[in-house]
Amino acid sequence: PPAPSSNIAPAHTSPHRSAAMADGRVYNFSAGPSMMPLEVLEDVQREVINYKGTGMSIMEMSHRSKEFMAVYTEAEANLRSVFDVPPEYKVIFVQGGATLQFAALPLNTLGGAKTKADYLVTGQWSEKAHKECMKYGTGQIVCNSKPTKYTTIPDKSEWKLDAEAAFAHYCMNETVNGVEFKSIPDVGDVPLVADMSSNFCSRNIEVRKHAYIYAGLQKNLGPAGLSVGIIRDDFAKGTNEMKICPTYCSWKICADNGSMYNTPACWTMYVMGEYLKYTKKVGGLAHWDELADKKSRCLYDTIDGSDGFYACPVEKQSRSRMNVPFTIMGGNEALEKKFLEDAKKVQLYTLAGHRSVGGCRASLYNGMPVEGVEKLSDFMKSFTDENRK
């Protein structure tokens, strides 16, 4: 393989070394695809042209070759290890991101006696999941925080759960709105389904409390291209699959074929495998959990301590550790534009809020080092001093 390019820092032995920064790299607060640990990128870079002496890139080899099957097998084993996946659960890797699973969920579960499902709507993504369900069955809204502009998680006393629902769905962390469940919702005996796309790999996920967990990888565990699914055996048997379920959306077919019914997203799968190795090296989910606390606390303290210059619209007990939305001077668009432009001058990028809500947003995924958040905090304080009227 060729030598690493001169603008990439050499690899070091310490797993805790700074990801800040190889020459020319910036602190990227993107909501996804997102910043990845430098060590993972360097490992991938070293093998991109000639993977482990095979004479070909991982992007060029057959997904059924013994070399790639070894990559797949190790990645699944490491995912099971990192997330403590019980043996009665299958792991599947599906293209189409989490969004395709919005449709796959009703298509795989509402073909039996139960044709209704419960949805906890706490942000734009759970709202979209519910809307997709309505194409194939009846999605019942258990709670809906849209009247508060998705800034709260309604108290359980307000929920309207159906004990006969085929499943109950929630989005554990709403990327756009910055709302996160701090504990697993209790829905009784109804099978619980979670979209964990934007906080997957940041905390313990308590697999056995769920029938199905799905998550796009492009936030905390790799590049875009795959949704990982952790699915209980009874959900993977096709018993309640709808007749109209497309072959490629069938969980049973995906699981029975080892996620290789057709050519998978090989590159994404490989990089995920490298990210999982790195995760084990630095201490597993406990490591990312600790960093998520530290980084989010730093940023929220800066916002709350600004005497109203910055404001986070989300109630404190529902604030996300991954996605921090904030406004400047009550939503002063000119000042927010200046903030985004000035931030780039100090290597702080992709801080604009989602196009549907405006304002600013900082996403603090695993790949974002602590010093990146500290640098953002320092910049925010100096920007306050320069622009407060």
Solvent accessible surface area in square Angstrom, and as a share of the most:
residue,aa,sasa,rsa
1,P,107,0.67
2,P,77,0.49
3,A,90,0.70
4,P,68,0.43
5,S,57,0.37
6,S,119,0.77
7,N,78,0.40
8,I,42,0.21
9,A,32,0.25
10,P,98,0.62
11,A,48,0.37
12,H,100,0.45
13,T,131,0.76
14,S,50,0.32
15,P,32,0.20
16,H,122,0.54
17,R,40,0.15
18,S,55,0.35
19,A,14,0.11
20,A,26,0.20
21,M,52,0.23
22,A,2,0.02
23,D,105,0.55
24,G,82,0.79
25,R,70,0.25
26,V,44,0.25
27,Y,18,0.07
28,N,43,0.22
29,F,2,0.01
30,S,17,0.11
31,A,17,0.13
32,G,29,0.28
33,P,87,0.55
34,S,17,0.11
35,M,8,0.04
36,M,20,0.09
37,P,6,0.04
38,L,7,0.03
39,E,14,0.06
40,V,2,0.01
41,L,58,0.29
42,E,2,0.01
43,D,45,0.23
44,V,12,0.07
45,Q,57,0.25
46,R,82,0.30
47,E,36,0.16
48,V,43,0.25
49,I,104,0.53
50,N,38,0.20
51,Y,15,0.06
52,K,129,0.55
53,G,66,0.63
54,T,44,0.26
55,G,59,0.57
56,M,78,0.35
57,S,8,0.05
58,I,2,0.01
59,M,112,0.50
60,E,124,0.55
61,M,14,0.06
62,S,63,0.41
63,H,28,0.12
64,R,141,0.52
65,S,27,0.17
66,K,163,0.69
67,E,59,0.26
68,F,0,0.00
69,M,71,0.32
70,A,61,0.47
71,V,14,0.08
72,Y,16,0.06
73,T,81,0.47
74,E,81,0.36
75,A,1,0.01
76,E,38,0.17
77,A,57,0.44
78,N,16,0.08
79,L,0,0.00
80,R,62,0.22
81,S,65,0.42
82,V,18,0.10
83,F,3,0.01
84,D,115,0.60
85,V,14,0.08
86,P,11,0.07
87,P,122,0.77
88,E,61,0.27
89,Y,5,0.02
90,K,75,0.32
91,V,10,0.06
92,I,0,0.00
93,F,5,0.02
94,V,7,0.04
95,Q,53,0.23
96,G,48,0.46
97,G,20,0.19
98,A,14,0.10
99,T,80,0.46
100,L,56,0.28
101,Q,2,0.01
102,F,7,0.03
103,A,10,0.08
104,A,0,0.00
105,L,1,0.01
106,P,0,0.00
107,L,4,0.02
108,N,9,0.04
109,T,11,0.06
110,L,5,0.03
111,G,40,0.39
112,G,30,0.28
113,A,110,0.85
114,K,93,0.39
115,T,70,0.41
116,K,98,0.42
117,A,0,0.00
118,D,0,0.00
119,Y,0,0.00
120,L,0,0.00
121,V,2,0.01
122,T,0,0.00
123,G,0,0.00
124,Q,31,0.14
125,W,71,0.25
126,S,0,0.00
127,E,54,0.24
128,K,88,0.37
129,A,1,0.01
130,H,26,0.12
131,K,143,0.60
132,E,41,0.18
133,C,0,0.00
134,M,98,0.44
135,K,133,0.56
136,Y,60,0.23
137,G,23,0.22
138,T,55,0.32
139,G,7,0.07
140,Q,46,0.20
141,I,75,0.38
142,V,3,0.02
143,C,10,0.06
144,N,61,0.31
145,S,3,0.02
146,K,104,0.44
147,P,116,0.73
148,T,62,0.36
149,K,166,0.71
150,Y,11,0.04
151,T,23,0.13
152,T,31,0.18
153,I,33,0.17
154,P,17,0.11
155,D,88,0.46
156,K,97,0.41
157,S,101,0.65
158,E,109,0.49
159,W,34,0.12
160,K,162,0.68
161,L,65,0.33
162,D,41,0.21
163,A,84,0.65
164,E,117,0.52
165,A,1,0.00
166,A,13,0.10
167,F,0,0.00
168,A,0,0.00
169,H,1,0.00
170,Y,0,0.00
171,C,4,0.02
172,M,1,0.00
173,N,2,0.01
174,E,1,0.00
175,T,8,0.05
176,V,4,0.02
177,N,13,0.07
178,G,0,0.00
179,V,2,0.01
180,E,2,0.01
181,F,11,0.05
182,K,101,0.43
183,S,75,0.49
184,I,20,0.10
185,P,10,0.06
186,D,86,0.44
187,V,11,0.07
188,G,60,0.57
189,D,154,0.80
190,V,13,0.08
191,P,32,0.20
192,L,8,0.04
193,V,0,0.00
194,A,0,0.00
195,D,5,0.03
196,M,1,0.00
197,S,15,0.10
198,S,1,0.00
199,N,2,0.01
200,F,3,0.01
201,C,0,0.00
202,S,0,0.00
203,R,30,0.11
204,N,96,0.49
205,I,0,0.00
206,E,64,0.29
207,V,7,0.04
208,R,154,0.56
209,K,117,0.50
210,H,1,0.00
211,A,0,0.00
212,Y,1,0.00
213,I,2,0.01
214,Y,0,0.00
215,A,0,0.00
216,G,2,0.02
217,L,1,0.00
218,Q,40,0.18
219,K,25,0.10
220,N,2,0.01
221,L,1,0.01
222,G,3,0.03
223,P,29,0.18
224,A,51,0.40
225,G,34,0.33
226,L,1,0.01
227,S,1,0.01
228,V,1,0.01
229,G,0,0.00
230,I,0,0.00
231,I,0,0.00
232,R,66,0.24
233,D,49,0.25
234,D,71,0.37
235,F,29,0.12
236,A,3,0.02
237,K,126,0.54
238,G,24,0.23
239,T,106,0.62
240,N,67,0.34
241,E,53,0.24
242,M,34,0.15
243,K,209,0.89
244,I,114,0.58
245,C,14,0.09
246,P,68,0.43
247,T,63,0.37
248,Y,79,0.30
249,C,13,0.08
250,S,2,0.01
251,W,3,0.01
252,K,82,0.35
253,I,51,0.26
254,C,17,0.10
255,A,20,0.15
256,D,90,0.47
257,N,67,0.34
258,G,32,0.30
259,S,8,0.05
260,M,7,0.03
261,Y,111,0.42
262,N,68,0.35
263,T,75,0.44
264,P,10,0.06
265,A,22,0.17
266,C,18,0.11
267,W,70,0.25
268,T,8,0.05
269,M,0,0.00
270,Y,1,0.01
271,V,6,0.03
272,M,0,0.00
273,G,4,0.04
274,E,23,0.10
275,Y,1,0.00
276,L,0,0.00
277,K,69,0.29
278,Y,27,0.10
279,T,0,0.00
280,K,93,0.39
281,K,102,0.43
282,V,9,0.05
283,G,47,0.45
284,G,13,0.12
285,L,21,0.11
286,A,76,0.59
287,H,31,0.14
288,W,7,0.03
289,D,50,0.26
290,E,119,0.54
291,L,39,0.19
292,A,2,0.01
293,D,60,0.31
294,K,100,0.42
295,K,4,0.02
296,S,7,0.04
297,R,136,0.50
298,C,37,0.22
299,L,0,0.00
300,Y,20,0.08
301,D,87,0.45
302,T,11,0.06
303,I,3,0.02
304,D,66,0.34
305,G,65,0.63
306,S,10,0.07
307,D,125,0.65
308,G,55,0.53
309,F,0,0.00
310,Y,6,0.02
311,A,45,0.35
312,C,18,0.11
313,P,75,0.47
314,V,4,0.02
315,E,49,0.22
316,K,139,0.59
317,Q,128,0.57
318,S,3,0.02
319,R,25,0.09
320,S,0,0.00
321,R,32,0.12
322,M,1,0.00
323,N,0,0.00
324,V,0,0.00
325,P,13,0.08
326,F,2,0.01
327,T,40,0.23
328,I,0,0.00
329,M,78,0.35
330,G,77,0.74
331,G,32,0.31
332,N,64,0.33
333,E,142,0.64
334,A,79,0.61
335,L,22,0.11
336,E,13,0.06
337,K,133,0.56
338,K,84,0.36
339,F,0,0.00
340,L,42,0.21
341,E,89,0.40
342,D,27,0.14
343,A,0,0.00
344,K,102,0.43
345,K,150,0.63
346,V,54,0.31
347,Q,78,0.35
348,L,1,0.01
349,Y,78,0.30
350,T,72,0.42
351,L,4,0.02
352,A,55,0.42
353,G,14,0.14
354,H,32,0.14
355,R,215,0.79
356,S,66,0.43
357,V,79,0.45
358,G,38,0.36
359,G,22,0.21
360,C,2,0.01
361,R,25,0.09
362,A,0,0.00
363,S,2,0.02
364,L,0,0.00
365,Y,4,0.01
366,N,8,0.04
367,G,3,0.02
368,M,2,0.01
369,P,17,0.10
370,V,27,0.15
371,E,58,0.26
372,G,0,0.00
373,V,0,0.00
374,E,78,0.35
375,K,69,0.29
376,L,0,0.00
377,S,5,0.03
378,D,91,0.47
379,F,25,0.10
380,M,0,0.00
381,K,111,0.47
382,S,48,0.31
383,F,2,0.01
384,T,10,0.06
385,D,119,0.62
386,E,130,0.58
387,N,20,0.10
388,R,102,0.37
389,K,219,0.93
